[in-house]
Amino acid sequence: MTPVTILTGFLGSGKTTLLKRILTEAHGMKIAVIENEFGEENIDNDILVHDNAEQIVQMSNGCICCTIRGDLVKALSDLNSQRDAGAIQFDRVVIETTGLANPGPVAQTFFIDDEVADTYRLDAIITLVDAKHAQQQLDQHEVVQRQVGFADRLFITKADLVTPEALNDLKHRLAHMNPRAPQQEVDFGQAELKQIFDLHGFNLNDKLDIDPEFLGADDHAHDHGHDHDHSHCDHDHDQCAHEGHDHGHAHAHHDDAIKSFVFRSEKAFDPAKLEDFLGSILQVYGERLLRYKGVLNMRGIDRRVVFQGVHQMMGSDVGAKWQPDETPNTKMVFIGAELPKDIILQGLERCLV
């Protein structure tokens, strides 16, 4: 299956610079690029295309989230058909979203459409964050928070333009929003390819790293309004805006709609109770759940049970055996918008044996 990397980040965060660096390095990989930008003229194409070796598909005049069920599926299908016919060659795909897009519906495409799911494997979502403007962007645009929440890896750009204290505050805020995404400073797109490709962010595995500093963070609630929500955008963009509410954040006075929380326990889950509870949570709050993942201790199973999901789509599998020197335990992280943390945590507690 062909691996796919989604490259996202707000306007001016450095996506095109990173993509240009990927395409021009002598790595021997054949990469197809799907771009989505607003406007009739796609200037990025002039920046990126240096020879005919790169296959670049453009989807202009529209937010990628609003055309995701059509244009993206068609673009991926057309690429595969051309490859089968011998017209082009590629062994991986990079999707660069517009800076205003929520990457959630892009990711969902790889689970919803059967043809896409049979041909392509979503590897990871990489989000670029502009250190100089990120705090303001995170305050003003919920879509930026969603881009952070969906990330498997965060690249912080323009770090040299801010003070060490400001950079540390930003990193802390990002970790509070998404503790499962490693952070890395990147100058002018100079990231190693091993930090971009084959991250297996959507693979089911036993590893669930959660930032230990995040676990000890205290919440402080503040007021703030938010801007654009693309998560279910099938109408006029002006109707997508909604008002924010009270939210918490650690370390600095920020009010983020996108937050994360963790559930831990050494008690085993009752499988039937957990299945019923997660099903009800996904039905009610699925659109607000960006990413969630867990390594579970289940009654009657001597192995880890691994699960993860995007919105209402969840997958699970049996992982490695618990070792004799290990205490079976559960770790679950939830990342989402205005999630009822107390309801979910209390509900999970009631699912324990």
LOMIZA-884012 format. One record per residue (C-alpha): residue number from 1; residue in three letters; x, y, z. Coordinates in nm, 3 decimals. Layout:
<rs>
[r NUM; 'ala'; [X; Y; Z]]
...
</rs>
This chain:
<rs>
[r 1; 'met'; [0.000; 0.000; 0.000]]
[r 2; 'thr'; [0.121; 0.348; -0.086]]
[r 3; 'pro'; [0.198; 0.559; 0.225]]
[r 4; 'val'; [0.042; 0.905; 0.245]]
[r 5; 'thr'; [0.162; 1.201; 0.451]]
[r 6; 'ile'; [-0.072; 1.491; 0.524]]
[r 7; 'leu'; [0.109; 1.823; 0.557]]
[r 8; 'thr'; [-0.093; 2.088; 0.737]]
[r 9; 'gly'; [-0.047; 2.416; 0.921]]
[r 10; 'phe'; [-0.188; 2.767; 0.916]]
[r 11; 'leu'; [-0.117; 3.024; 0.644]]
[r 12; 'gly'; [0.251; 3.118; 0.635]]
[r 13; 'ser'; [0.370; 2.838; 0.861]]
[r 14; 'gly'; [0.618; 2.705; 0.605]]
[r 15; 'lys'; [0.440; 2.412; 0.437]]
[r 16; 'thr'; [0.553; 2.501; 0.085]]
[r 17; 'thr'; [0.912; 2.556; 0.200]]
[r 18; 'leu'; [0.918; 2.212; 0.361]]
[r 19; 'leu'; [0.753; 2.053; 0.059]]
[r 20; 'lys'; [1.005; 2.213; -0.176]]
[r 21; 'arg'; [1.286; 2.076; 0.037]]
[r 22; 'ile'; [1.131; 1.727; 0.024]]
[r 23; 'leu'; [1.097; 1.736; -0.354]]
[r 24; 'thr'; [1.444; 1.867; -0.428]]
[r 25; 'glu'; [1.649; 1.643; -0.200]]
[r 26; 'ala'; [1.833; 1.353; -0.363]]
[r 27; 'his'; [1.652; 1.078; -0.173]]
[r 28; 'gly'; [1.562; 0.856; -0.467]]
[r 29; 'met'; [1.191; 0.847; -0.377]]
[r 30; 'lys'; [0.920; 0.917; -0.631]]
[r 31; 'ile'; [0.663; 1.142; -0.467]]
[r 32; 'ala'; [0.321; 1.248; -0.589]]
[r 33; 'val'; [0.190; 1.573; -0.443]]
[r 34; 'ile'; [-0.173; 1.673; -0.403]]
[r 35; 'glu'; [-0.214; 2.042; -0.332]]
[r 36; 'asn'; [-0.517; 2.241; -0.229]]
[r 37; 'glu'; [-0.507; 2.619; -0.228]]
[r 38; 'phe'; [-0.759; 2.899; -0.262]]
[r 39; 'gly'; [-0.757; 3.112; -0.574]]
[r 40; 'glu'; [-0.749; 3.060; -0.948]]
[r 41; 'glu'; [-0.372; 3.087; -0.970]]
[r 42; 'asn'; [-0.174; 2.832; -0.774]]
[r 43; 'ile'; [0.158; 3.006; -0.719]]
[r 44; 'asp'; [0.296; 2.710; -0.523]]
[r 45; 'asn'; [0.304; 2.508; -0.843]]
[r 46; 'asp'; [0.554; 2.751; -0.996]]
[r 47; 'ile'; [0.765; 2.730; -0.682]]
[r 48; 'leu'; [0.763; 2.352; -0.658]]
[r 49; 'val'; [0.789; 2.217; -1.011]]
[r 50; 'his'; [1.147; 2.188; -1.130]]
[r 51; 'asp'; [1.118; 1.893; -1.366]]
[r 52; 'asn'; [0.865; 1.644; -1.489]]
[r 53; 'ala'; [0.960; 1.381; -1.233]]
[r 54; 'glu'; [0.719; 1.518; -0.976]]
[r 55; 'gln'; [0.349; 1.449; -1.014]]
[r 56; 'ile'; [0.153; 1.745; -0.876]]
[r 57; 'val'; [-0.225; 1.745; -0.866]]
[r 58; 'gln'; [-0.395; 2.075; -0.791]]
[r 59; 'met'; [-0.736; 2.124; -0.635]]
[r 60; 'ser'; [-0.806; 2.496; -0.643]]
[r 61; 'asn'; [-1.097; 2.721; -0.554]]
[r 62; 'gly'; [-1.222; 2.562; -0.240]]
[r 63; 'cys'; [-1.138; 2.434; 0.102]]
[r 64; 'ile'; [-1.019; 2.077; 0.089]]
[r 65; 'cys'; [-1.257; 1.978; 0.369]]
[r 66; 'cys'; [-1.561; 2.082; 0.169]]
[r 67; 'thr'; [-1.467; 1.880; -0.139]]
[r 68; 'ile'; [-1.306; 1.590; 0.043]]
[r 69; 'arg'; [-1.562; 1.330; -0.054]]
[r 70; 'gly'; [-1.515; 1.413; -0.421]]
[r 71; 'asp'; [-1.201; 1.587; -0.535]]
[r 72; 'leu'; [-0.951; 1.416; -0.306]]
[r 73; 'val'; [-1.089; 1.070; -0.374]]
[r 74; 'lys'; [-1.083; 1.144; -0.747]]
[r 75; 'ala'; [-0.727; 1.279; -0.729]]
[r 76; 'leu'; [-0.601; 0.970; -0.547]]
[r 77; 'ser'; [-0.793; 0.741; -0.783]]
[r 78; 'asp'; [-0.658; 0.920; -1.091]]
[r 79; 'leu'; [-0.302; 0.897; -0.963]]
[r 80; 'asn'; [-0.339; 0.525; -0.909]]
[r 81; 'ser'; [-0.496; 0.472; -1.253]]
[r 82; 'gln'; [-0.215; 0.662; -1.422]]
[r 83; 'arg'; [0.041; 0.459; -1.232]]
[r 84; 'asp'; [-0.128; 0.133; -1.330]]
[r 85; 'ala'; [-0.123; 0.246; -1.694]]
[r 86; 'gly'; [0.249; 0.322; -1.672]]
[r 87; 'ala'; [0.202; 0.694; -1.737]]
[r 88; 'ile'; [0.357; 0.803; -1.407]]
[r 89; 'gln'; [0.558; 0.656; -1.123]]
[r 90; 'phe'; [0.538; 0.727; -0.751]]
[r 91; 'asp'; [0.590; 0.531; -0.430]]
[r 92; 'arg'; [0.439; 0.776; -0.178]]
[r 93; 'val'; [0.198; 1.070; -0.169]]
[r 94; 'val'; [0.214; 1.403; 0.014]]
[r 95; 'ile'; [-0.108; 1.600; 0.057]]
[r 96; 'glu'; [-0.055; 1.969; 0.133]]
[r 97; 'thr'; [-0.379; 2.119; 0.265]]
[r 98; 'thr'; [-0.471; 2.482; 0.250]]
[r 99; 'gly'; [-0.377; 2.670; 0.564]]
[r 100; 'leu'; [-0.746; 2.713; 0.646]]
[r 101; 'ala'; [-0.833; 2.342; 0.635]]
[r 102; 'asn'; [-0.910; 2.107; 0.919]]
[r 103; 'pro'; [-0.711; 1.788; 0.846]]
[r 104; 'gly'; [-0.976; 1.566; 1.008]]
[r 105; 'pro'; [-1.193; 1.508; 0.700]]
[r 106; 'val'; [-0.877; 1.451; 0.495]]
[r 107; 'ala'; [-0.776; 1.172; 0.732]]
[r 108; 'gln'; [-1.127; 1.027; 0.733]]
[r 109; 'thr'; [-1.115; 0.978; 0.357]]
[r 110; 'phe'; [-0.863; 0.697; 0.403]]
[r 111; 'phe'; [-1.110; 0.505; 0.617]]
[r 112; 'ile'; [-1.440; 0.585; 0.446]]
[r 113; 'asp'; [-1.367; 0.528; 0.077]]
[r 114; 'asp'; [-1.302; 0.160; 0.000]]
[r 115; 'glu'; [-1.094; 0.218; -0.313]]
[r 116; 'val'; [-0.870; 0.466; -0.131]]
[r 117; 'ala'; [-0.843; 0.237; 0.174]]
[r 118; 'asp'; [-0.741; -0.058; -0.045]]
[r 119; 'thr'; [-0.467; 0.135; -0.223]]
[r 120; 'tyr'; [-0.329; 0.392; 0.020]]
[r 121; 'arg'; [-0.213; 0.382; 0.381]]
[r 122; 'leu'; [-0.234; 0.701; 0.585]]
[r 123; 'asp'; [0.107; 0.724; 0.752]]
[r 124; 'ala'; [0.095; 1.046; 0.953]]
[r 125; 'ile'; [-0.029; 1.403; 0.984]]
[r 126; 'ile'; [0.250; 1.659; 1.020]]
[r 127; 'thr'; [0.153; 2.005; 1.141]]
[r 128; 'leu'; [0.374; 2.312; 1.101]]
[r 129; 'val'; [0.345; 2.582; 1.368]]
[r 130; 'asp'; [0.475; 2.936; 1.315]]
[r 131; 'ala'; [0.650; 3.024; 1.642]]
[r 132; 'lys'; [0.625; 3.399; 1.584]]
[r 133; 'his'; [0.251; 3.409; 1.522]]
[r 134; 'ala'; [0.126; 3.083; 1.674]]
[r 135; 'gln'; [-0.002; 3.216; 2.004]]
[r 136; 'gln'; [-0.223; 3.473; 1.832]]
[r 137; 'gln'; [-0.335; 3.223; 1.568]]
[r 138; 'leu'; [-0.422; 2.963; 1.832]]
[r 139; 'asp'; [-0.625; 3.227; 2.020]]
[r 140; 'gln'; [-0.814; 3.347; 1.714]]
[r 141; 'his'; [-0.866; 3.040; 1.494]]
[r 142; 'glu'; [-0.995; 2.708; 1.621]]
[r 143; 'val'; [-0.886; 2.547; 1.293]]
[r 144; 'val'; [-0.524; 2.606; 1.403]]
[r 145; 'gln'; [-0.600; 2.423; 1.726]]
[r 146; 'arg'; [-0.751; 2.138; 1.526]]
[r 147; 'gln'; [-0.439; 2.119; 1.310]]
[r 148; 'val'; [-0.234; 2.081; 1.629]]
[r 149; 'gly'; [-0.476; 1.831; 1.779]]
[r 150; 'phe'; [-0.465; 1.599; 1.478]]
[r 151; 'ala'; [-0.085; 1.602; 1.448]]
[r 152; 'asp'; [0.137; 1.297; 1.479]]
[r 153; 'arg'; [0.438; 1.530; 1.472]]
[r 154; 'leu'; [0.470; 1.906; 1.523]]
[r 155; 'phe'; [0.730; 2.110; 1.336]]
[r 156; 'ile'; [0.790; 2.451; 1.493]]
[r 157; 'thr'; [0.912; 2.703; 1.236]]
[r 158; 'lys'; [1.061; 3.054; 1.281]]
[r 159; 'ala'; [1.179; 2.967; 1.631]]
[r 160; 'asp'; [1.473; 3.204; 1.584]]
[r 161; 'leu'; [1.230; 3.498; 1.571]]
[r 162; 'val'; [1.107; 3.458; 1.929]]
[r 163; 'thr'; [1.269; 3.460; 2.271]]
[r 164; 'pro'; [1.354; 3.131; 2.445]]
[r 165; 'glu'; [1.086; 3.208; 2.703]]
[r 166; 'ala'; [0.820; 3.261; 2.436]]
[r 167; 'leu'; [0.926; 2.943; 2.258]]
[r 168; 'asn'; [0.907; 2.743; 2.581]]
[r 169; 'asp'; [0.560; 2.879; 2.653]]
[r 170; 'leu'; [0.443; 2.780; 2.305]]
[r 171; 'lys'; [0.586; 2.429; 2.341]]
[r 172; 'his'; [0.412; 2.388; 2.673]]
[r 173; 'arg'; [0.082; 2.501; 2.525]]
[r 174; 'leu'; [0.116; 2.264; 2.229]]
[r 175; 'ala'; [0.199; 1.974; 2.463]]
[r 176; 'his'; [-0.111; 2.050; 2.666]]
[r 177; 'met'; [-0.322; 2.037; 2.351]]
[r 178; 'asn'; [-0.154; 1.729; 2.202]]
[r 179; 'pro'; [0.083; 1.539; 2.431]]
[r 180; 'arg'; [0.122; 1.248; 2.188]]
[r 181; 'ala'; [0.289; 1.451; 1.910]]
[r 182; 'pro'; [0.668; 1.499; 1.935]]
[r 183; 'gln'; [0.780; 1.857; 1.879]]
[r 184; 'gln'; [1.078; 1.960; 1.668]]
[r 185; 'glu'; [1.218; 2.296; 1.563]]
[r 186; 'val'; [1.268; 2.325; 1.188]]
[r 187; 'asp'; [1.458; 2.602; 1.007]]
[r 188; 'phe'; [1.360; 2.675; 0.647]]
[r 189; 'gly'; [1.223; 2.325; 0.593]]
[r 190; 'gln'; [1.548; 2.155; 0.694]]
[r 191; 'ala'; [1.394; 1.846; 0.852]]
[r 192; 'glu'; [1.537; 1.497; 0.812]]
[r 193; 'leu'; [1.322; 1.273; 0.596]]
[r 194; 'lys'; [1.307; 1.013; 0.873]]
[r 195; 'gln'; [1.121; 1.279; 1.076]]
[r 196; 'ile'; [0.866; 1.317; 0.795]]
[r 197; 'phe'; [0.807; 0.978; 0.636]]
[r 198; 'asp'; [0.725; 0.632; 0.772]]
[r 199; 'leu'; [0.617; 0.762; 1.113]]
[r 200; 'his'; [0.333; 0.505; 1.132]]
[r 201; 'gly'; [0.118; 0.753; 1.320]]
[r 202; 'phe'; [-0.197; 0.564; 1.224]]
[r 203; 'asn'; [-0.061; 0.218; 1.298]]
[r 204; 'leu'; [-0.204; 0.026; 1.590]]
[r 205; 'asn'; [0.086; -0.044; 1.823]]
[r 206; 'asp'; [0.164; -0.095; 2.190]]
[r 207; 'lys'; [0.353; 0.231; 2.228]]
[r 208; 'leu'; [0.169; 0.525; 2.378]]
[r 209; 'asp'; [0.401; 0.803; 2.489]]
[r 210; 'ile'; [0.244; 1.083; 2.689]]
[r 211; 'asp'; [0.439; 1.390; 2.797]]
[r 212; 'pro'; [0.500; 1.350; 3.172]]
[r 213; 'glu'; [0.504; 1.727; 3.227]]
[r 214; 'phe'; [0.158; 1.749; 3.077]]
[r 215; 'leu'; [0.023; 1.497; 3.328]]
[r 216; 'gly'; [0.114; 1.722; 3.618]]
[r 217; 'ala'; [-0.022; 2.040; 3.462]]
[r 218; 'asp'; [-0.280; 2.249; 3.642]]
[r 219; 'asp'; [-0.571; 2.396; 3.451]]
[r 220; 'his'; [-0.665; 2.764; 3.461]]
[r 221; 'ala'; [-0.990; 2.864; 3.293]]
[r 222; 'his'; [-1.033; 3.181; 3.088]]
[r 223; 'asp'; [-1.281; 3.326; 2.842]]
[r 224; 'his'; [-1.226; 3.346; 2.470]]
[r 225; 'gly'; [-1.413; 3.320; 2.141]]
[r 226; 'his'; [-1.300; 3.111; 1.847]]
[r 227; 'asp'; [-1.324; 3.137; 1.475]]
[r 228; 'his'; [-1.366; 2.877; 1.201]]
[r 229; 'asp'; [-1.477; 2.515; 1.242]]
[r 230; 'his'; [-1.441; 2.301; 0.929]]
[r 231; 'ser'; [-1.523; 1.968; 1.089]]
[r 232; 'his'; [-1.861; 1.936; 0.919]]
[r 233; 'cys'; [-1.836; 2.205; 0.654]]
[r 234; 'asp'; [-2.085; 2.129; 0.379]]
[r 235; 'his'; [-2.232; 2.474; 0.343]]
[r 236; 'asp'; [-2.136; 2.837; 0.307]]
[r 237; 'his'; [-1.813; 2.911; 0.492]]
[r 238; 'asp'; [-1.962; 3.215; 0.665]]
[r 239; 'gln'; [-2.203; 2.985; 0.847]]
[r 240; 'cys'; [-1.922; 2.769; 0.990]]
[r 241; 'ala'; [-1.819; 3.017; 1.260]]
[r 242; 'his'; [-1.921; 2.951; 1.616]]
[r 243; 'glu'; [-1.862; 3.097; 1.959]]
[r 244; 'gly'; [-1.613; 2.951; 2.206]]
[r 245; 'his'; [-1.673; 2.883; 2.575]]
[r 246; 'asp'; [-1.470; 2.858; 2.892]]
[r 247; 'his'; [-1.171; 2.628; 2.865]]
[r 248; 'gly'; [-0.857; 2.557; 3.062]]
[r 249; 'his'; [-0.490; 2.571; 2.987]]
[r 250; 'ala'; [-0.171; 2.523; 3.182]]
[r 251; 'his'; [0.139; 2.736; 3.220]]
[r 252; 'ala'; [-0.001; 3.049; 3.052]]
[r 253; 'his'; [-0.332; 3.228; 3.022]]
[r 254; 'his'; [-0.469; 3.068; 2.707]]
[r 255; 'asp'; [-0.816; 2.942; 2.640]]
[r 256; 'asp'; [-0.814; 2.653; 2.395]]
[r 257; 'ala'; [-1.116; 2.471; 2.258]]
[r 258; 'ile'; [-0.886; 2.182; 2.164]]
[r 259; 'lys'; [-0.752; 2.007; 2.471]]
[r 260; 'ser'; [-0.638; 1.663; 2.575]]
[r 261; 'phe'; [-0.672; 1.448; 2.881]]
[r 262; 'val'; [-0.549; 1.109; 2.992]]
[r 263; 'phe'; [-0.709; 0.812; 3.164]]
[r 264; 'arg'; [-0.491; 0.566; 3.355]]
[r 265; 'ser'; [-0.576; 0.263; 3.564]]
[r 266; 'glu'; [-0.424; -0.067; 3.676]]
[r 267; 'lys'; [-0.768; -0.224; 3.700]]
[r 268; 'ala'; [-0.897; -0.428; 3.407]]
[r 269; 'phe'; [-1.185; -0.319; 3.186]]
[r 270; 'asp'; [-1.502; -0.521; 3.149]]
[r 271; 'pro'; [-1.501; -0.563; 2.765]]
[r 272; 'ala'; [-1.880; -0.546; 2.720]]
[r 273; 'lys'; [-1.918; -0.237; 2.939]]
[r 274; 'leu'; [-1.629; -0.060; 2.766]]
[r 275; 'glu'; [-1.762; -0.137; 2.419]]
[r 276; 'asp'; [-2.105; 0.000; 2.508]]
[r 277; 'phe'; [-1.962; 0.312; 2.669]]
[r 278; 'leu'; [-1.720; 0.395; 2.387]]
[r 279; 'gly'; [-1.996; 0.338; 2.134]]
[r 280; 'ser'; [-2.221; 0.588; 2.308]]
[r 281; 'ile'; [-1.941; 0.843; 2.345]]
[r 282; 'leu'; [-1.853; 0.820; 1.976]]
[r 283; 'gln'; [-2.217; 0.855; 1.878]]
[r 284; 'val'; [-2.267; 1.171; 2.083]]
[r 285; 'tyr'; [-1.922; 1.335; 2.074]]
[r 286; 'gly'; [-1.758; 1.176; 1.769]]
[r 287; 'glu'; [-1.730; 1.496; 1.569]]
[r 288; 'arg'; [-1.556; 1.667; 1.862]]
[r 289; 'leu'; [-1.306; 1.382; 1.907]]
[r 290; 'leu'; [-1.005; 1.455; 1.689]]
[r 291; 'arg'; [-0.766; 1.177; 1.785]]
[r 292; 'tyr'; [-0.777; 0.918; 2.058]]
[r 293; 'lys'; [-0.558; 0.621; 2.134]]
[r 294; 'gly'; [-0.512; 0.369; 2.411]]
[r 295; 'val'; [-0.331; 0.062; 2.534]]
[r 296; 'leu'; [-0.584; -0.128; 2.741]]
[r 297; 'asn'; [-0.587; -0.391; 3.014]]
[r 298; 'met'; [-0.893; -0.609; 2.943]]
[r 299; 'arg'; [-1.034; -0.878; 3.168]]
[r 300; 'gly'; [-0.970; -1.229; 3.036]]
[r 301; 'ile'; [-0.703; -1.119; 2.787]]
[r 302; 'asp'; [-0.333; -1.170; 2.866]]
[r 303; 'arg'; [-0.227; -0.924; 2.596]]
[r 304; 'arg'; [-0.247; -0.553; 2.548]]
[r 305; 'val'; [-0.548; -0.435; 2.352]]
[r 306; 'val'; [-0.457; -0.138; 2.132]]
[r 307; 'phe'; [-0.708; 0.103; 1.986]]
[r 308; 'gln'; [-0.713; 0.442; 1.817]]
[r 309; 'gly'; [-0.953; 0.650; 1.617]]
[r 310; 'val'; [-1.042; 0.966; 1.428]]
[r 311; 'his'; [-1.386; 1.112; 1.498]]
[r 312; 'gln'; [-1.635; 0.822; 1.490]]
[r 313; 'met'; [-1.400; 0.574; 1.322]]
[r 314; 'met'; [-1.214; 0.348; 1.561]]
[r 315; 'gly'; [-0.991; 0.045; 1.512]]
[r 316; 'ser'; [-0.854; -0.203; 1.765]]
[r 317; 'asp'; [-0.620; -0.499; 1.774]]
[r 318; 'val'; [-0.448; -0.734; 2.017]]
[r 319; 'gly'; [-0.088; -0.636; 2.093]]
[r 320; 'ala'; [0.202; -0.795; 2.279]]
[r 321; 'lys'; [0.164; -1.010; 2.589]]
[r 322; 'trp'; [0.198; -0.854; 2.930]]
[r 323; 'gln'; [0.538; -0.956; 3.064]]
[r 324; 'pro'; [0.578; -1.131; 3.402]]
[r 325; 'asp'; [0.752; -0.826; 3.547]]
[r 326; 'glu'; [0.482; -0.587; 3.419]]
[r 327; 'thr'; [0.169; -0.474; 3.595]]
[r 328; 'pro'; [-0.109; -0.475; 3.332]]
[r 329; 'asn'; [-0.245; -0.124; 3.304]]
[r 330; 'thr'; [-0.445; 0.109; 3.085]]
[r 331; 'lys'; [-0.332; 0.436; 2.926]]
[r 332; 'met'; [-0.574; 0.632; 2.708]]
[r 333; 'val'; [-0.538; 0.981; 2.562]]
[r 334; 'phe'; [-0.825; 1.183; 2.417]]
[r 335; 'ile'; [-0.776; 1.496; 2.206]]
[r 336; 'gly'; [-1.080; 1.697; 2.108]]
[r 337; 'ala'; [-1.289; 2.012; 2.106]]
[r 338; 'glu'; [-1.489; 2.097; 2.416]]
[r 339; 'leu'; [-1.506; 1.736; 2.529]]
[r 340; 'pro'; [-1.690; 1.655; 2.855]]
[r 341; 'lys'; [-1.377; 1.538; 3.035]]
[r 342; 'asp'; [-1.549; 1.449; 3.364]]
[r 343; 'ile'; [-1.825; 1.250; 3.193]]
[r 344; 'ile'; [-1.575; 1.047; 2.990]]
[r 345; 'leu'; [-1.338; 0.981; 3.280]]
[r 346; 'gln'; [-1.620; 0.884; 3.516]]
[r 347; 'gly'; [-1.774; 0.664; 3.249]]
[r 348; 'leu'; [-1.445; 0.482; 3.194]]
[r 349; 'glu'; [-1.413; 0.427; 3.569]]
[r 350; 'arg'; [-1.753; 0.257; 3.569]]
[r 351; 'cys'; [-1.632; 0.020; 3.295]]
[r 352; 'leu'; [-1.355; -0.121; 3.517]]
[r 353; 'val'; [-1.391; -0.461; 3.680]]
</rs>
